[in-house]
Amino acid sequence: KGHWEASGDPTEAAMLIEECIEELRLAVDATSDHDGDLAGLLASLRYRLGDRLRTAGLNVDWKVRHTPPLDRLRERGAQDLLRIAQEFLNNTLKHSGADQVSVETIFDAMTQEVSLTLADNGRGFDLSAAGKPGHGLANMRQRANAMGAAYELSSGISGTVLKLTWAIDLQARSTKP
């Protein structure tokens, strides 16, 4: 059964329609002018997915702090970021057995880097065997590369962690009007 195929069960079909509407709303959110604001983008994600995550029994610990704006999160980068986070959360819901996930942003003033970490407490998976049935993990990596983020994914018996890191371009910042 593919990602968007229903089994004929009306309840499953209704859930599928709700997921489609959620996808559309996130796409619209990504096209809004967030001005490179990571916290603002994640707030949109939380607003759109919060009820679904709670209903599924997933407790989300939001540790989202304001960070310097990221030029890479304008336009297409915003969409890529929301898709990566959505894919991580969908995988957590469908495959991990987790009951806890955390979303955390950090600005490291010493290294001039911003990071986003998504982590769950699920059963994890074998990274070397991952990606065979679908393309979710490969797409996440490609999207991270497209928006100039370093991509780190680890998984084991204590859960799965995805970390995206962006370097702040100070020269570009100082030349903007």
Accessible surface in RSA format (square Angstrom, percent):
REM  Atomic radii and reference values for relative SASA: ProtOr
REM  Chains: A
REM  Algorithm: Lee & Richards
REM  Probe-radius: 1.40
REM  Slices: 20
REM RES _ NUM      All-atoms   Total-Side   Main-Chain    Non-polar    All polar
REM                ABS   REL    ABS   REL    ABS   REL    ABS   REL    ABS   REL
RES LYS A   1   171.26  83.6  88.36  54.2  82.90 197.4  69.56  62.6 101.70 108.3
RES GLY A   2    34.59  42.7   0.00   N/A  34.59  42.7  28.57  78.4   6.02  13.5
RES HIS A   3    92.23  50.4  61.75  42.9  30.48  78.0  54.06  55.7  38.18  44.4
RES TRP A   4   113.42  45.5  96.21  46.6  17.20  40.4  74.64  39.8  38.78  62.9
RES GLU A   5   104.09  59.8  96.06  72.7   8.03  19.1  38.72  74.9  65.37  53.4
RES ALA A   6    45.38  41.7  17.15  26.5  28.24  64.2  17.15  24.1  28.24  74.8
RES SER A   7    72.67  61.4  33.41  44.6  39.26  90.4  36.94  78.7  35.73  50.1
RES GLY A   8    65.44  80.7   0.00   N/A  65.44  80.7  40.40 110.9  25.05  56.1
RES ASP A   9    66.39  46.5  59.06  58.8   7.34  17.3  23.17  54.5  43.22  43.1
RES PRO A  10   106.64  77.7  96.55  88.0  10.09  36.7 102.15  84.3   4.49  27.9
RES THR A  11    90.24  64.2  85.06  86.2   5.18  12.3  56.45  75.8  33.79  51.1
RES GLU A  12    43.74  25.1  41.89  31.7   1.85   4.4  23.82  46.1  19.92  16.3
RES ALA A  13    32.72  30.1  32.07  49.5   0.65   1.5  32.46  45.7   0.26   0.7
RES ALA A  14    59.07  54.3  49.96  77.1   9.11  20.7  53.77  75.7   5.29  14.0
RES MET A  15   115.85  60.0 112.03  74.1   3.82   9.1  91.84  78.1  24.01  31.8
RES LEU A  16    30.11  16.8  28.72  20.5   1.39   3.5  29.68  20.8   0.43   1.2
RES ILE A  17   106.01  60.3 105.59  78.7   0.42   1.0 106.01  76.3   0.00   0.0
RES GLU A  18    89.99  51.7  89.47  67.7   0.53   1.3  38.75  75.0  51.24  41.8
RES GLU A  19    26.51  15.2  26.27  19.9   0.24   0.6   5.93  11.5  20.57  16.8
RES CYS A  20    60.38  45.7  53.96  60.2   6.42  15.1  25.01  63.4  35.37  38.1
RES ILE A  21    66.28  37.7  64.67  48.2   1.61   3.9  66.28  47.7   0.00   0.0
RES GLU A  22    10.66   6.1   9.16   6.9   1.49   3.6   4.66   9.0   5.99   4.9
RES GLU A  23    38.62  22.2  37.85  28.6   0.77   1.8  15.26  29.5  23.36  19.1
RES LEU A  24   118.58  66.0 114.22  81.7   4.36  11.0 118.33  83.1   0.25   0.7
RES ARG A  25   109.51  46.0 108.07  55.1   1.44   3.4  18.03  24.6  91.48  55.4
RES LEU A  26     2.85   1.6   2.07   1.5   0.78   2.0   2.39   1.7   0.46   1.2
RES ALA A  27    27.69  25.5  25.12  38.8   2.56   5.8  26.95  38.0   0.74   1.9
RES VAL A  28    87.12  57.3  85.59  77.5   1.52   3.7  87.02  75.6   0.10   0.3
RES ASP A  29    17.19  12.0  16.58  16.5   0.61   1.4   1.44   3.4  15.74  15.7
RES ALA A  30     2.44   2.2   0.92   1.4   1.53   3.5   1.08   1.5   1.36   3.6
RES THR A  31   112.95  80.3  79.65  80.7  33.30  79.4  70.95  95.3  42.01  63.5
RES SER A  32    58.74  49.6  43.20  57.6  15.55  35.8  30.64  65.3  28.10  39.4
RES ASP A  33   132.15  92.6  93.36  92.9  38.79  91.7  43.46 102.3  88.70  88.5
RES HIS A  34    36.03  19.7  24.62  17.1  11.42  29.2  21.39  22.0  14.64  17.0
RES ASP A  35    81.96  57.4  80.00  79.6   1.95   4.6  22.28  52.4  59.67  59.5
RES GLY A  36     0.06   0.1   0.00   N/A   0.06   0.1   0.00   0.0   0.06   0.1
RES ASP A  37    44.04  30.9  43.07  42.9   0.98   2.3  17.48  41.1  26.56  26.5
RES LEU A  38     0.10   0.1   0.00   0.0   0.10   0.3   0.00   0.0   0.10   0.3
RES ALA A  39    10.45   9.6   7.35  11.3   3.10   7.1   7.63  10.7   2.83   7.5
RES GLY A  40    20.15  24.8   0.00   N/A  20.15  24.8  17.66  48.5   2.49   5.6
RES LEU A  41     0.00   0.0   0.00   0.0   0.00   0.0   0.00   0.0   0.00   0.0
RES LEU A  42     1.02   0.6   0.80   0.6   0.22   0.5   0.80   0.6   0.22   0.6
RES ALA A  43    57.57  52.9  48.41  74.7   9.17  20.9  53.67  75.6   3.91  10.3
RES SER A  44    20.43  17.3  14.16  18.9   6.27  14.4   6.40  13.6  14.03  19.7
RES LEU A  45     0.00   0.0   0.00   0.0   0.00   0.0   0.00   0.0   0.00   0.0
RES ARG A  46   121.83  51.2 119.65  61.0   2.18   5.2  25.34  34.6  96.49  58.5
RES TYR A  47   169.22  79.0 144.58  82.3  24.64  64.1 104.46  78.5  64.76  79.8
RES ARG A  48    71.30  29.9  51.95  26.5  19.35  46.1   5.87   8.0  65.44  39.7
RES LEU A  49     1.88   1.0   1.88   1.3   0.00   0.0   1.88   1.3   0.00   0.0
RES GLY A  50     5.88   7.3   0.00   N/A   5.88   7.3   5.54  15.2   0.34   0.8
RES ASP A  51   100.73  70.6  98.33  97.9   2.40   5.7  35.22  82.9  65.51  65.3
RES ARG A  52    54.37  22.8  45.48  23.2   8.89  21.2  36.18  49.4  18.19  11.0
RES LEU A  53     1.48   0.8   1.48   1.1   0.00   0.0   1.48   1.0   0.00   0.0
RES ARG A  54   155.24  65.2 138.08  70.4  17.16  40.8  72.59  99.2  82.65  50.1
RES THR A  55   124.48  88.5  90.10  91.3  34.38  81.9  76.07 102.2  48.40  73.2
RES ALA A  56    63.35  58.2  21.56  33.3  41.79  95.1  34.64  48.8  28.71  76.1
RES GLY A  57    51.39  63.4   0.00   N/A  51.39  63.4  36.24  99.5  15.15  33.9
RES LEU A  58     4.22   2.3   1.99   1.4   2.23   5.6   2.80   2.0   1.42   3.8
RES ASN A  59    91.95  63.4  85.62  82.7   6.33  15.2  27.92  67.2  64.03  61.9
RES VAL A  60    26.94  17.7   7.91   7.2  19.03  45.9   7.91   6.9  19.03  51.6
RES ASP A  61    53.10  37.2  48.65  48.4   4.45  10.5  12.37  29.1  40.73  40.6
RES TRP A  62    42.46  17.0  15.43   7.5  27.03  63.5   9.01   4.8  33.45  54.3
RES LYS A  63    82.33  40.2  73.55  45.1   8.77  20.9  39.31  35.4  43.02  45.8
RES VAL A  64    46.28  30.5  15.87  14.4  30.41  73.3  15.87  13.8  30.41  82.5
RES ARG A  65   122.85  51.6 117.16  59.7   5.69  13.5  64.89  88.7  57.96  35.1
RES HIS A  66   151.23  82.7 128.07  89.0  23.16  59.3  89.44  92.2  61.79  71.9
RES THR A  67    16.21  11.5   0.19   0.2  16.01  38.2   4.64   6.2  11.56  17.5
RES PRO A  68    35.17  25.6  27.96  25.5   7.21  26.2  34.38  28.4   0.78   4.9
RES PRO A  69    58.52  42.6  57.13  52.1   1.39   5.0  57.42  47.4   1.09   6.8
RES LEU A  70     6.79   3.8   5.11   3.7   1.67   4.2   6.79   4.8   0.00   0.0
RES ASP A  71    48.50  34.0  34.49  34.3  14.01  33.1  27.99  65.9  20.51  20.5
RES ARG A  72   136.43  57.3 128.13  65.3   8.30  19.8  39.46  53.9  96.97  58.8
RES LEU A  73     0.82   0.5   0.00   0.0   0.82   2.0   0.00   0.0   0.82   2.2
RES ARG A  74    75.45  31.7  63.90  32.6  11.55  27.5  43.92  60.0  31.53  19.1
RES GLU A  75   153.20  88.0 130.94  99.1  22.26  53.0  58.24 112.7  94.96  77.5
RES ARG A  76   152.50  64.0 145.91  74.4   6.59  15.7  64.38  88.0  88.12  53.4
RES GLY A  77     6.12   7.5   0.00   N/A   6.12   7.5   2.72   7.5   3.40   7.6
RES ALA A  78     1.70   1.6   1.70   2.6   0.00   0.0   1.70   2.4   0.00   0.0
RES GLN A  79    55.18  30.9  55.13  40.3   0.05   0.1   5.52  11.7  49.66  37.7
RES ASP A  80     2.93   2.1   2.93   2.9   0.00   0.0   0.00   0.0   2.92   2.9
RES LEU A  81     0.02   0.0   0.02   0.0   0.00   0.0   0.02   0.0   0.00   0.0
RES LEU A  82     3.47   1.9   3.32   2.4   0.16   0.4   3.47   2.4   0.00   0.0
RES ARG A  83    49.26  20.7  45.39  23.1   3.88   9.2  17.90  24.5  31.36  19.0
RES ILE A  84     0.43   0.2   0.21   0.2   0.22   0.5   0.43   0.3   0.00   0.0
RES ALA A  85     0.10   0.1   0.10   0.2   0.00   0.0   0.10   0.1   0.00   0.0
RES GLN A  86     6.51   3.6   6.48   4.7   0.04   0.1   2.37   5.0   4.14   3.1
RES GLU A  87    52.15  29.9  50.98  38.6   1.17   2.8   7.00  13.5  45.15  36.9
RES PHE A  88     7.07   3.5   6.44   4.0   0.63   1.6   6.78   4.1   0.29   0.8
RES LEU A  89     1.00   0.6   1.00   0.7   0.00   0.0   1.00   0.7   0.00   0.0
RES ASN A  90    14.76  10.2  14.76  14.3   0.00   0.0   5.11  12.3   9.65   9.3
RES ASN A  91    41.84  28.9  40.59  39.2   1.25   3.0  18.50  44.5  23.35  22.6
RES THR A  92     3.38   2.4   0.89   0.9   2.50   6.0   1.00   1.3   2.39   3.6
RES LEU A  93    46.54  25.9  16.60  11.9  29.93  75.2  18.90  13.3  27.64  74.4
RES LYS A  94    98.19  47.9  63.49  39.0  34.70  82.6  58.11  52.3  40.08  42.7
RES HIS A  95   118.51  64.8 106.78  74.2  11.73  30.0  75.91  78.2  42.59  49.6
RES SER A  96    11.10   9.4   6.99   9.3   4.11   9.5  10.20  21.7   0.90   1.3
RES GLY A  97    59.97  74.0   0.00   N/A  59.97  74.0  28.24  77.5  31.72  71.0
RES ALA A  98    19.52  17.9   0.00   0.0  19.52  44.4   0.85   1.2  18.67  49.5
RES ASP A  99    86.66  60.7  83.38  83.0   3.28   7.8  30.72  72.3  55.94  55.8
RES GLN A 100    56.45  31.6  56.32  41.2   0.13   0.3  32.18  68.5  24.27  18.4
RES VAL A 101     0.50   0.3   0.00   0.0   0.50   1.2   0.50   0.4   0.00   0.0
RES SER A 102    24.47  20.7  23.96  32.0   0.51   1.2  10.26  21.9  14.21  19.9
RES VAL A 103     0.05   0.0   0.05   0.0   0.00   0.0   0.05   0.0   0.00   0.0
RES GLU A 104    41.44  23.8  40.66  30.8   0.78   1.9   1.32   2.5  40.13  32.8
RES THR A 105     0.02   0.0   0.00   0.0   0.02   0.0   0.02   0.0   0.00   0.0
RES ILE A 106    77.38  44.0  76.28  56.8   1.10   2.7  76.97  55.4   0.41   1.1
RES PHE A 107    70.62  35.3  46.27  28.7  24.34  63.3  46.27  28.1  24.34  69.7
RES ASP A 108    59.33  41.6  54.22  54.0   5.11  12.1  18.12  42.7  41.21  41.1
RES ALA A 109    66.76  61.4  54.02  83.4  12.73  29.0  54.19  76.3  12.56  33.3
RES MET A 110   179.72  93.1 144.83  95.9  34.89  83.1 114.02  96.9  65.70  87.0
RES THR A 111    75.17  53.5  50.79  51.5  24.37  58.1  58.14  78.1  17.03  25.7
RES GLN A 112    48.03  26.9  47.63  34.8   0.40   1.0  22.55  48.0  25.49  19.3
RES GLU A 113    64.60  37.1  63.50  48.0   1.10   2.6   3.64   7.0  60.96  49.8
RES VAL A 114     0.00   0.0   0.00   0.0   0.00   0.0   0.00   0.0   0.00   0.0
RES SER A 115    11.37   9.6  11.17  14.9   0.20   0.5   5.21  11.1   6.16   8.6
RES LEU A 116     0.78   0.4   0.48   0.3   0.30   0.8   0.48   0.3   0.30   0.8
RES THR A 117    27.69  19.7  27.69  28.1   0.00   0.0  19.37  26.0   8.32  12.6
RES LEU A 118     0.64   0.4   0.64   0.5   0.00   0.0   0.64   0.4   0.00   0.0
RES ALA A 119    21.70  20.0  20.07  31.0   1.64   3.7  20.07  28.3   1.64   4.3
RES ASP A 120    11.62   8.1   3.37   3.4   8.25  19.5   2.58   6.1   9.04   9.0
RES ASN A 121    74.32  51.3  53.66  51.9  20.66  49.7  27.41  66.0  46.91  45.3
RES GLY A 122     4.48   5.5   0.00   N/A   4.48   5.5   3.74  10.3   0.73   1.6
RES ARG A 123   157.99  66.3 139.33  71.0  18.66  44.4  66.81  91.3  91.18  55.3
RES GLY A 124    14.83  18.3   0.00   N/A  14.83  18.3   1.65   4.5  13.18  29.5
RES PHE A 125    79.11  39.6  60.47  37.5  18.64  48.5  73.44  44.5   5.67  16.2
RES ASP A 126    90.24  63.2  73.53  73.2  16.71  39.5  37.38  88.0  52.86  52.7
RES LEU A 127    74.61  41.6  57.06  40.8  17.56  44.1  57.24  40.2  17.37  46.7
RES SER A 128    93.61  79.1  62.93  84.0  30.68  70.7  58.65 124.9  34.96  49.0
RES ALA A 129    54.79  50.4  44.95  69.4   9.84  22.4  47.41  66.8   7.38  19.6
RES ALA A 130    31.16  28.6   5.05   7.8  26.10  59.4  14.83  20.9  16.32  43.2
RES GLY A 131    36.03  44.4   0.00   N/A  36.03  44.4  17.13  47.0  18.89  42.3
RES LYS A 132   157.46  76.8 125.90  77.2  31.56  75.1 101.77  91.6  55.69  59.3
RES PRO A 133   135.55  98.8  92.03  83.9  43.52 158.2 104.64  86.4  30.91 192.1
RES GLY A 134    33.52  41.3   0.00   N/A  33.52  41.3  30.02  82.4   3.50   7.8
RES HIS A 135   133.47  72.9 127.16  88.4   6.30  16.1  82.83  85.4  50.64  58.9
RES GLY A 136    18.66  23.0   0.00   N/A  18.66  23.0  10.22  28.1   8.44  18.9
RES LEU A 137    35.04  19.5  32.02  22.9   3.02   7.6  32.43  22.8   2.60   7.0
RES ALA A 138    54.38  50.0  44.65  68.9   9.74  22.1  52.39  73.8   1.99   5.3
RES ASN A 139    62.17  42.9  61.53  59.5   0.64   1.5  10.37  25.0  51.80  50.1
RES MET A 140     2.95   1.5   2.87   1.9   0.08   0.2   2.88   2.4   0.07   0.1
RES ARG A 141   120.31  50.5 120.31  61.3   0.00   0.0  36.10  49.3  84.21  51.0
RES GLN A 142   117.96  66.0 112.21  82.0   5.76  13.7  40.45  86.1  77.52  58.8
RES ARG A 143    60.76  25.5  59.26  30.2   1.50   3.6  12.24  16.7  48.52  29.4
RES ALA A 144     0.00   0.0   0.00   0.0   0.00   0.0   0.00   0.0   0.00   0.0
RES ASN A 145    95.90  66.1  76.44  73.9  19.47  46.9  27.74  66.8  68.17  65.9
RES ALA A 146    72.88  67.0  35.73  55.1  37.15  84.5  48.99  69.0  23.89  63.3
RES MET A 147     2.91   1.5   0.00   0.0   2.91   6.9   2.91   2.5   0.00   0.0
RES GLY A 148    35.00  43.2   0.00   N/A  35.00  43.2  15.74  43.2  19.27  43.1
RES ALA A 149     5.91   5.4   0.00   0.0   5.91  13.5   1.24   1.7   4.68  12.4
RES ALA A 150    58.45  53.7  44.02  67.9  14.43  32.8  54.96  77.4   3.50   9.3
RES TYR A 151    25.06  11.7   4.27   2.4  20.80  54.1   2.86   2.2  22.20  27.4
RES GLU A 152   100.56  57.7  94.34  71.4   6.22  14.8  41.61  80.5  58.95  48.1
RES LEU A 153    31.71  17.7   9.74   7.0  21.97  55.2  10.23   7.2  21.48  57.8
RES SER A 154    62.23  52.6  61.38  81.9   0.85   2.0  44.80  95.4  17.43  24.4
RES SER A 155    29.15  24.6   0.00   0.0  29.15  67.2   3.18   6.8  25.97  36.4
RES GLY A 156    33.39  41.2   0.00   N/A  33.39  41.2  31.51  86.5   1.88   4.2
RES ILE A 157   172.82  98.3 150.59 112.2  22.23  53.6 151.38 109.0  21.45  58.2
RES SER A 158    97.21  82.1  76.87 102.6  20.34  46.9  49.23 104.8  47.98  67.2
RES GLY A 159     7.16   8.8   0.00   N/A   7.16   8.8   1.92   5.3   5.24  11.7
RES THR A 160     8.58   6.1   8.58   8.7   0.00   0.0   6.43   8.6   2.15   3.3
RES VAL A 161    57.52  37.8  56.86  51.5   0.66   1.6  56.86  49.4   0.66   1.8
RES LEU A 162     0.48   0.3   0.37   0.3   0.11   0.3   0.37   0.3   0.11   0.3
RES LYS A 163    75.92  37.0  75.77  46.5   0.15   0.4  20.52  18.5  55.40  59.0
RES LEU A 164     0.41   0.2   0.41   0.3   0.00   0.0   0.41   0.3   0.00   0.0
RES THR A 165    18.72  13.3  15.52  15.7   3.20   7.6  13.73  18.4   4.99   7.5
RES TRP A 166     2.58   1.0   2.28   1.1   0.30   0.7   2.58   1.4   0.00   0.0
RES ALA A 167    77.69  71.4  54.72  84.4  22.97  52.2  54.72  77.1  22.97  60.8
RES ILE A 168    17.34   9.9   4.25   3.2  13.08  31.5   5.66   4.1  11.68  31.7
RES ASP A 169    83.82  58.7  72.35  72.0  11.47  27.1  34.24  80.6  49.58  49.4
RES LEU A 170   100.59  56.0  93.85  67.1   6.74  16.9  94.16  66.1   6.43  17.3
RES GLN A 171   141.96  79.4 133.35  97.5   8.61  20.5  42.44  90.3  99.52  75.5
RES ALA A 172    29.65  27.3  23.02  35.5   6.63  15.1  28.77  40.5   0.88   2.3
RES ARG A 173    68.01  28.6  52.37  26.7  15.64  37.2  40.29  55.1  27.73  16.8
RES SER A 174    92.29  78.0  53.80  71.8  38.49  88.7  52.38 111.5  39.91  55.9
RES THR A 175   104.23  74.1  72.05  73.0  32.19  76.7  64.40  86.5  39.84  60.2
RES LYS A 176    95.57  46.6  75.72  46.5  19.85  47.3  59.51  53.6  36.05  38.4
RES PRO A 177   177.40 129.3 104.45  95.2  72.95 265.2 144.60 119.4  32.80 203.8
END  Absolute sums over single chains surface
CHAIN  1 A     9960.7       7830.6       2130.0       5540.7       4420.0
END  Absolute sums over all chains
TOTAL          9960.7       7830.6       2130.0       5540.7       4420.0
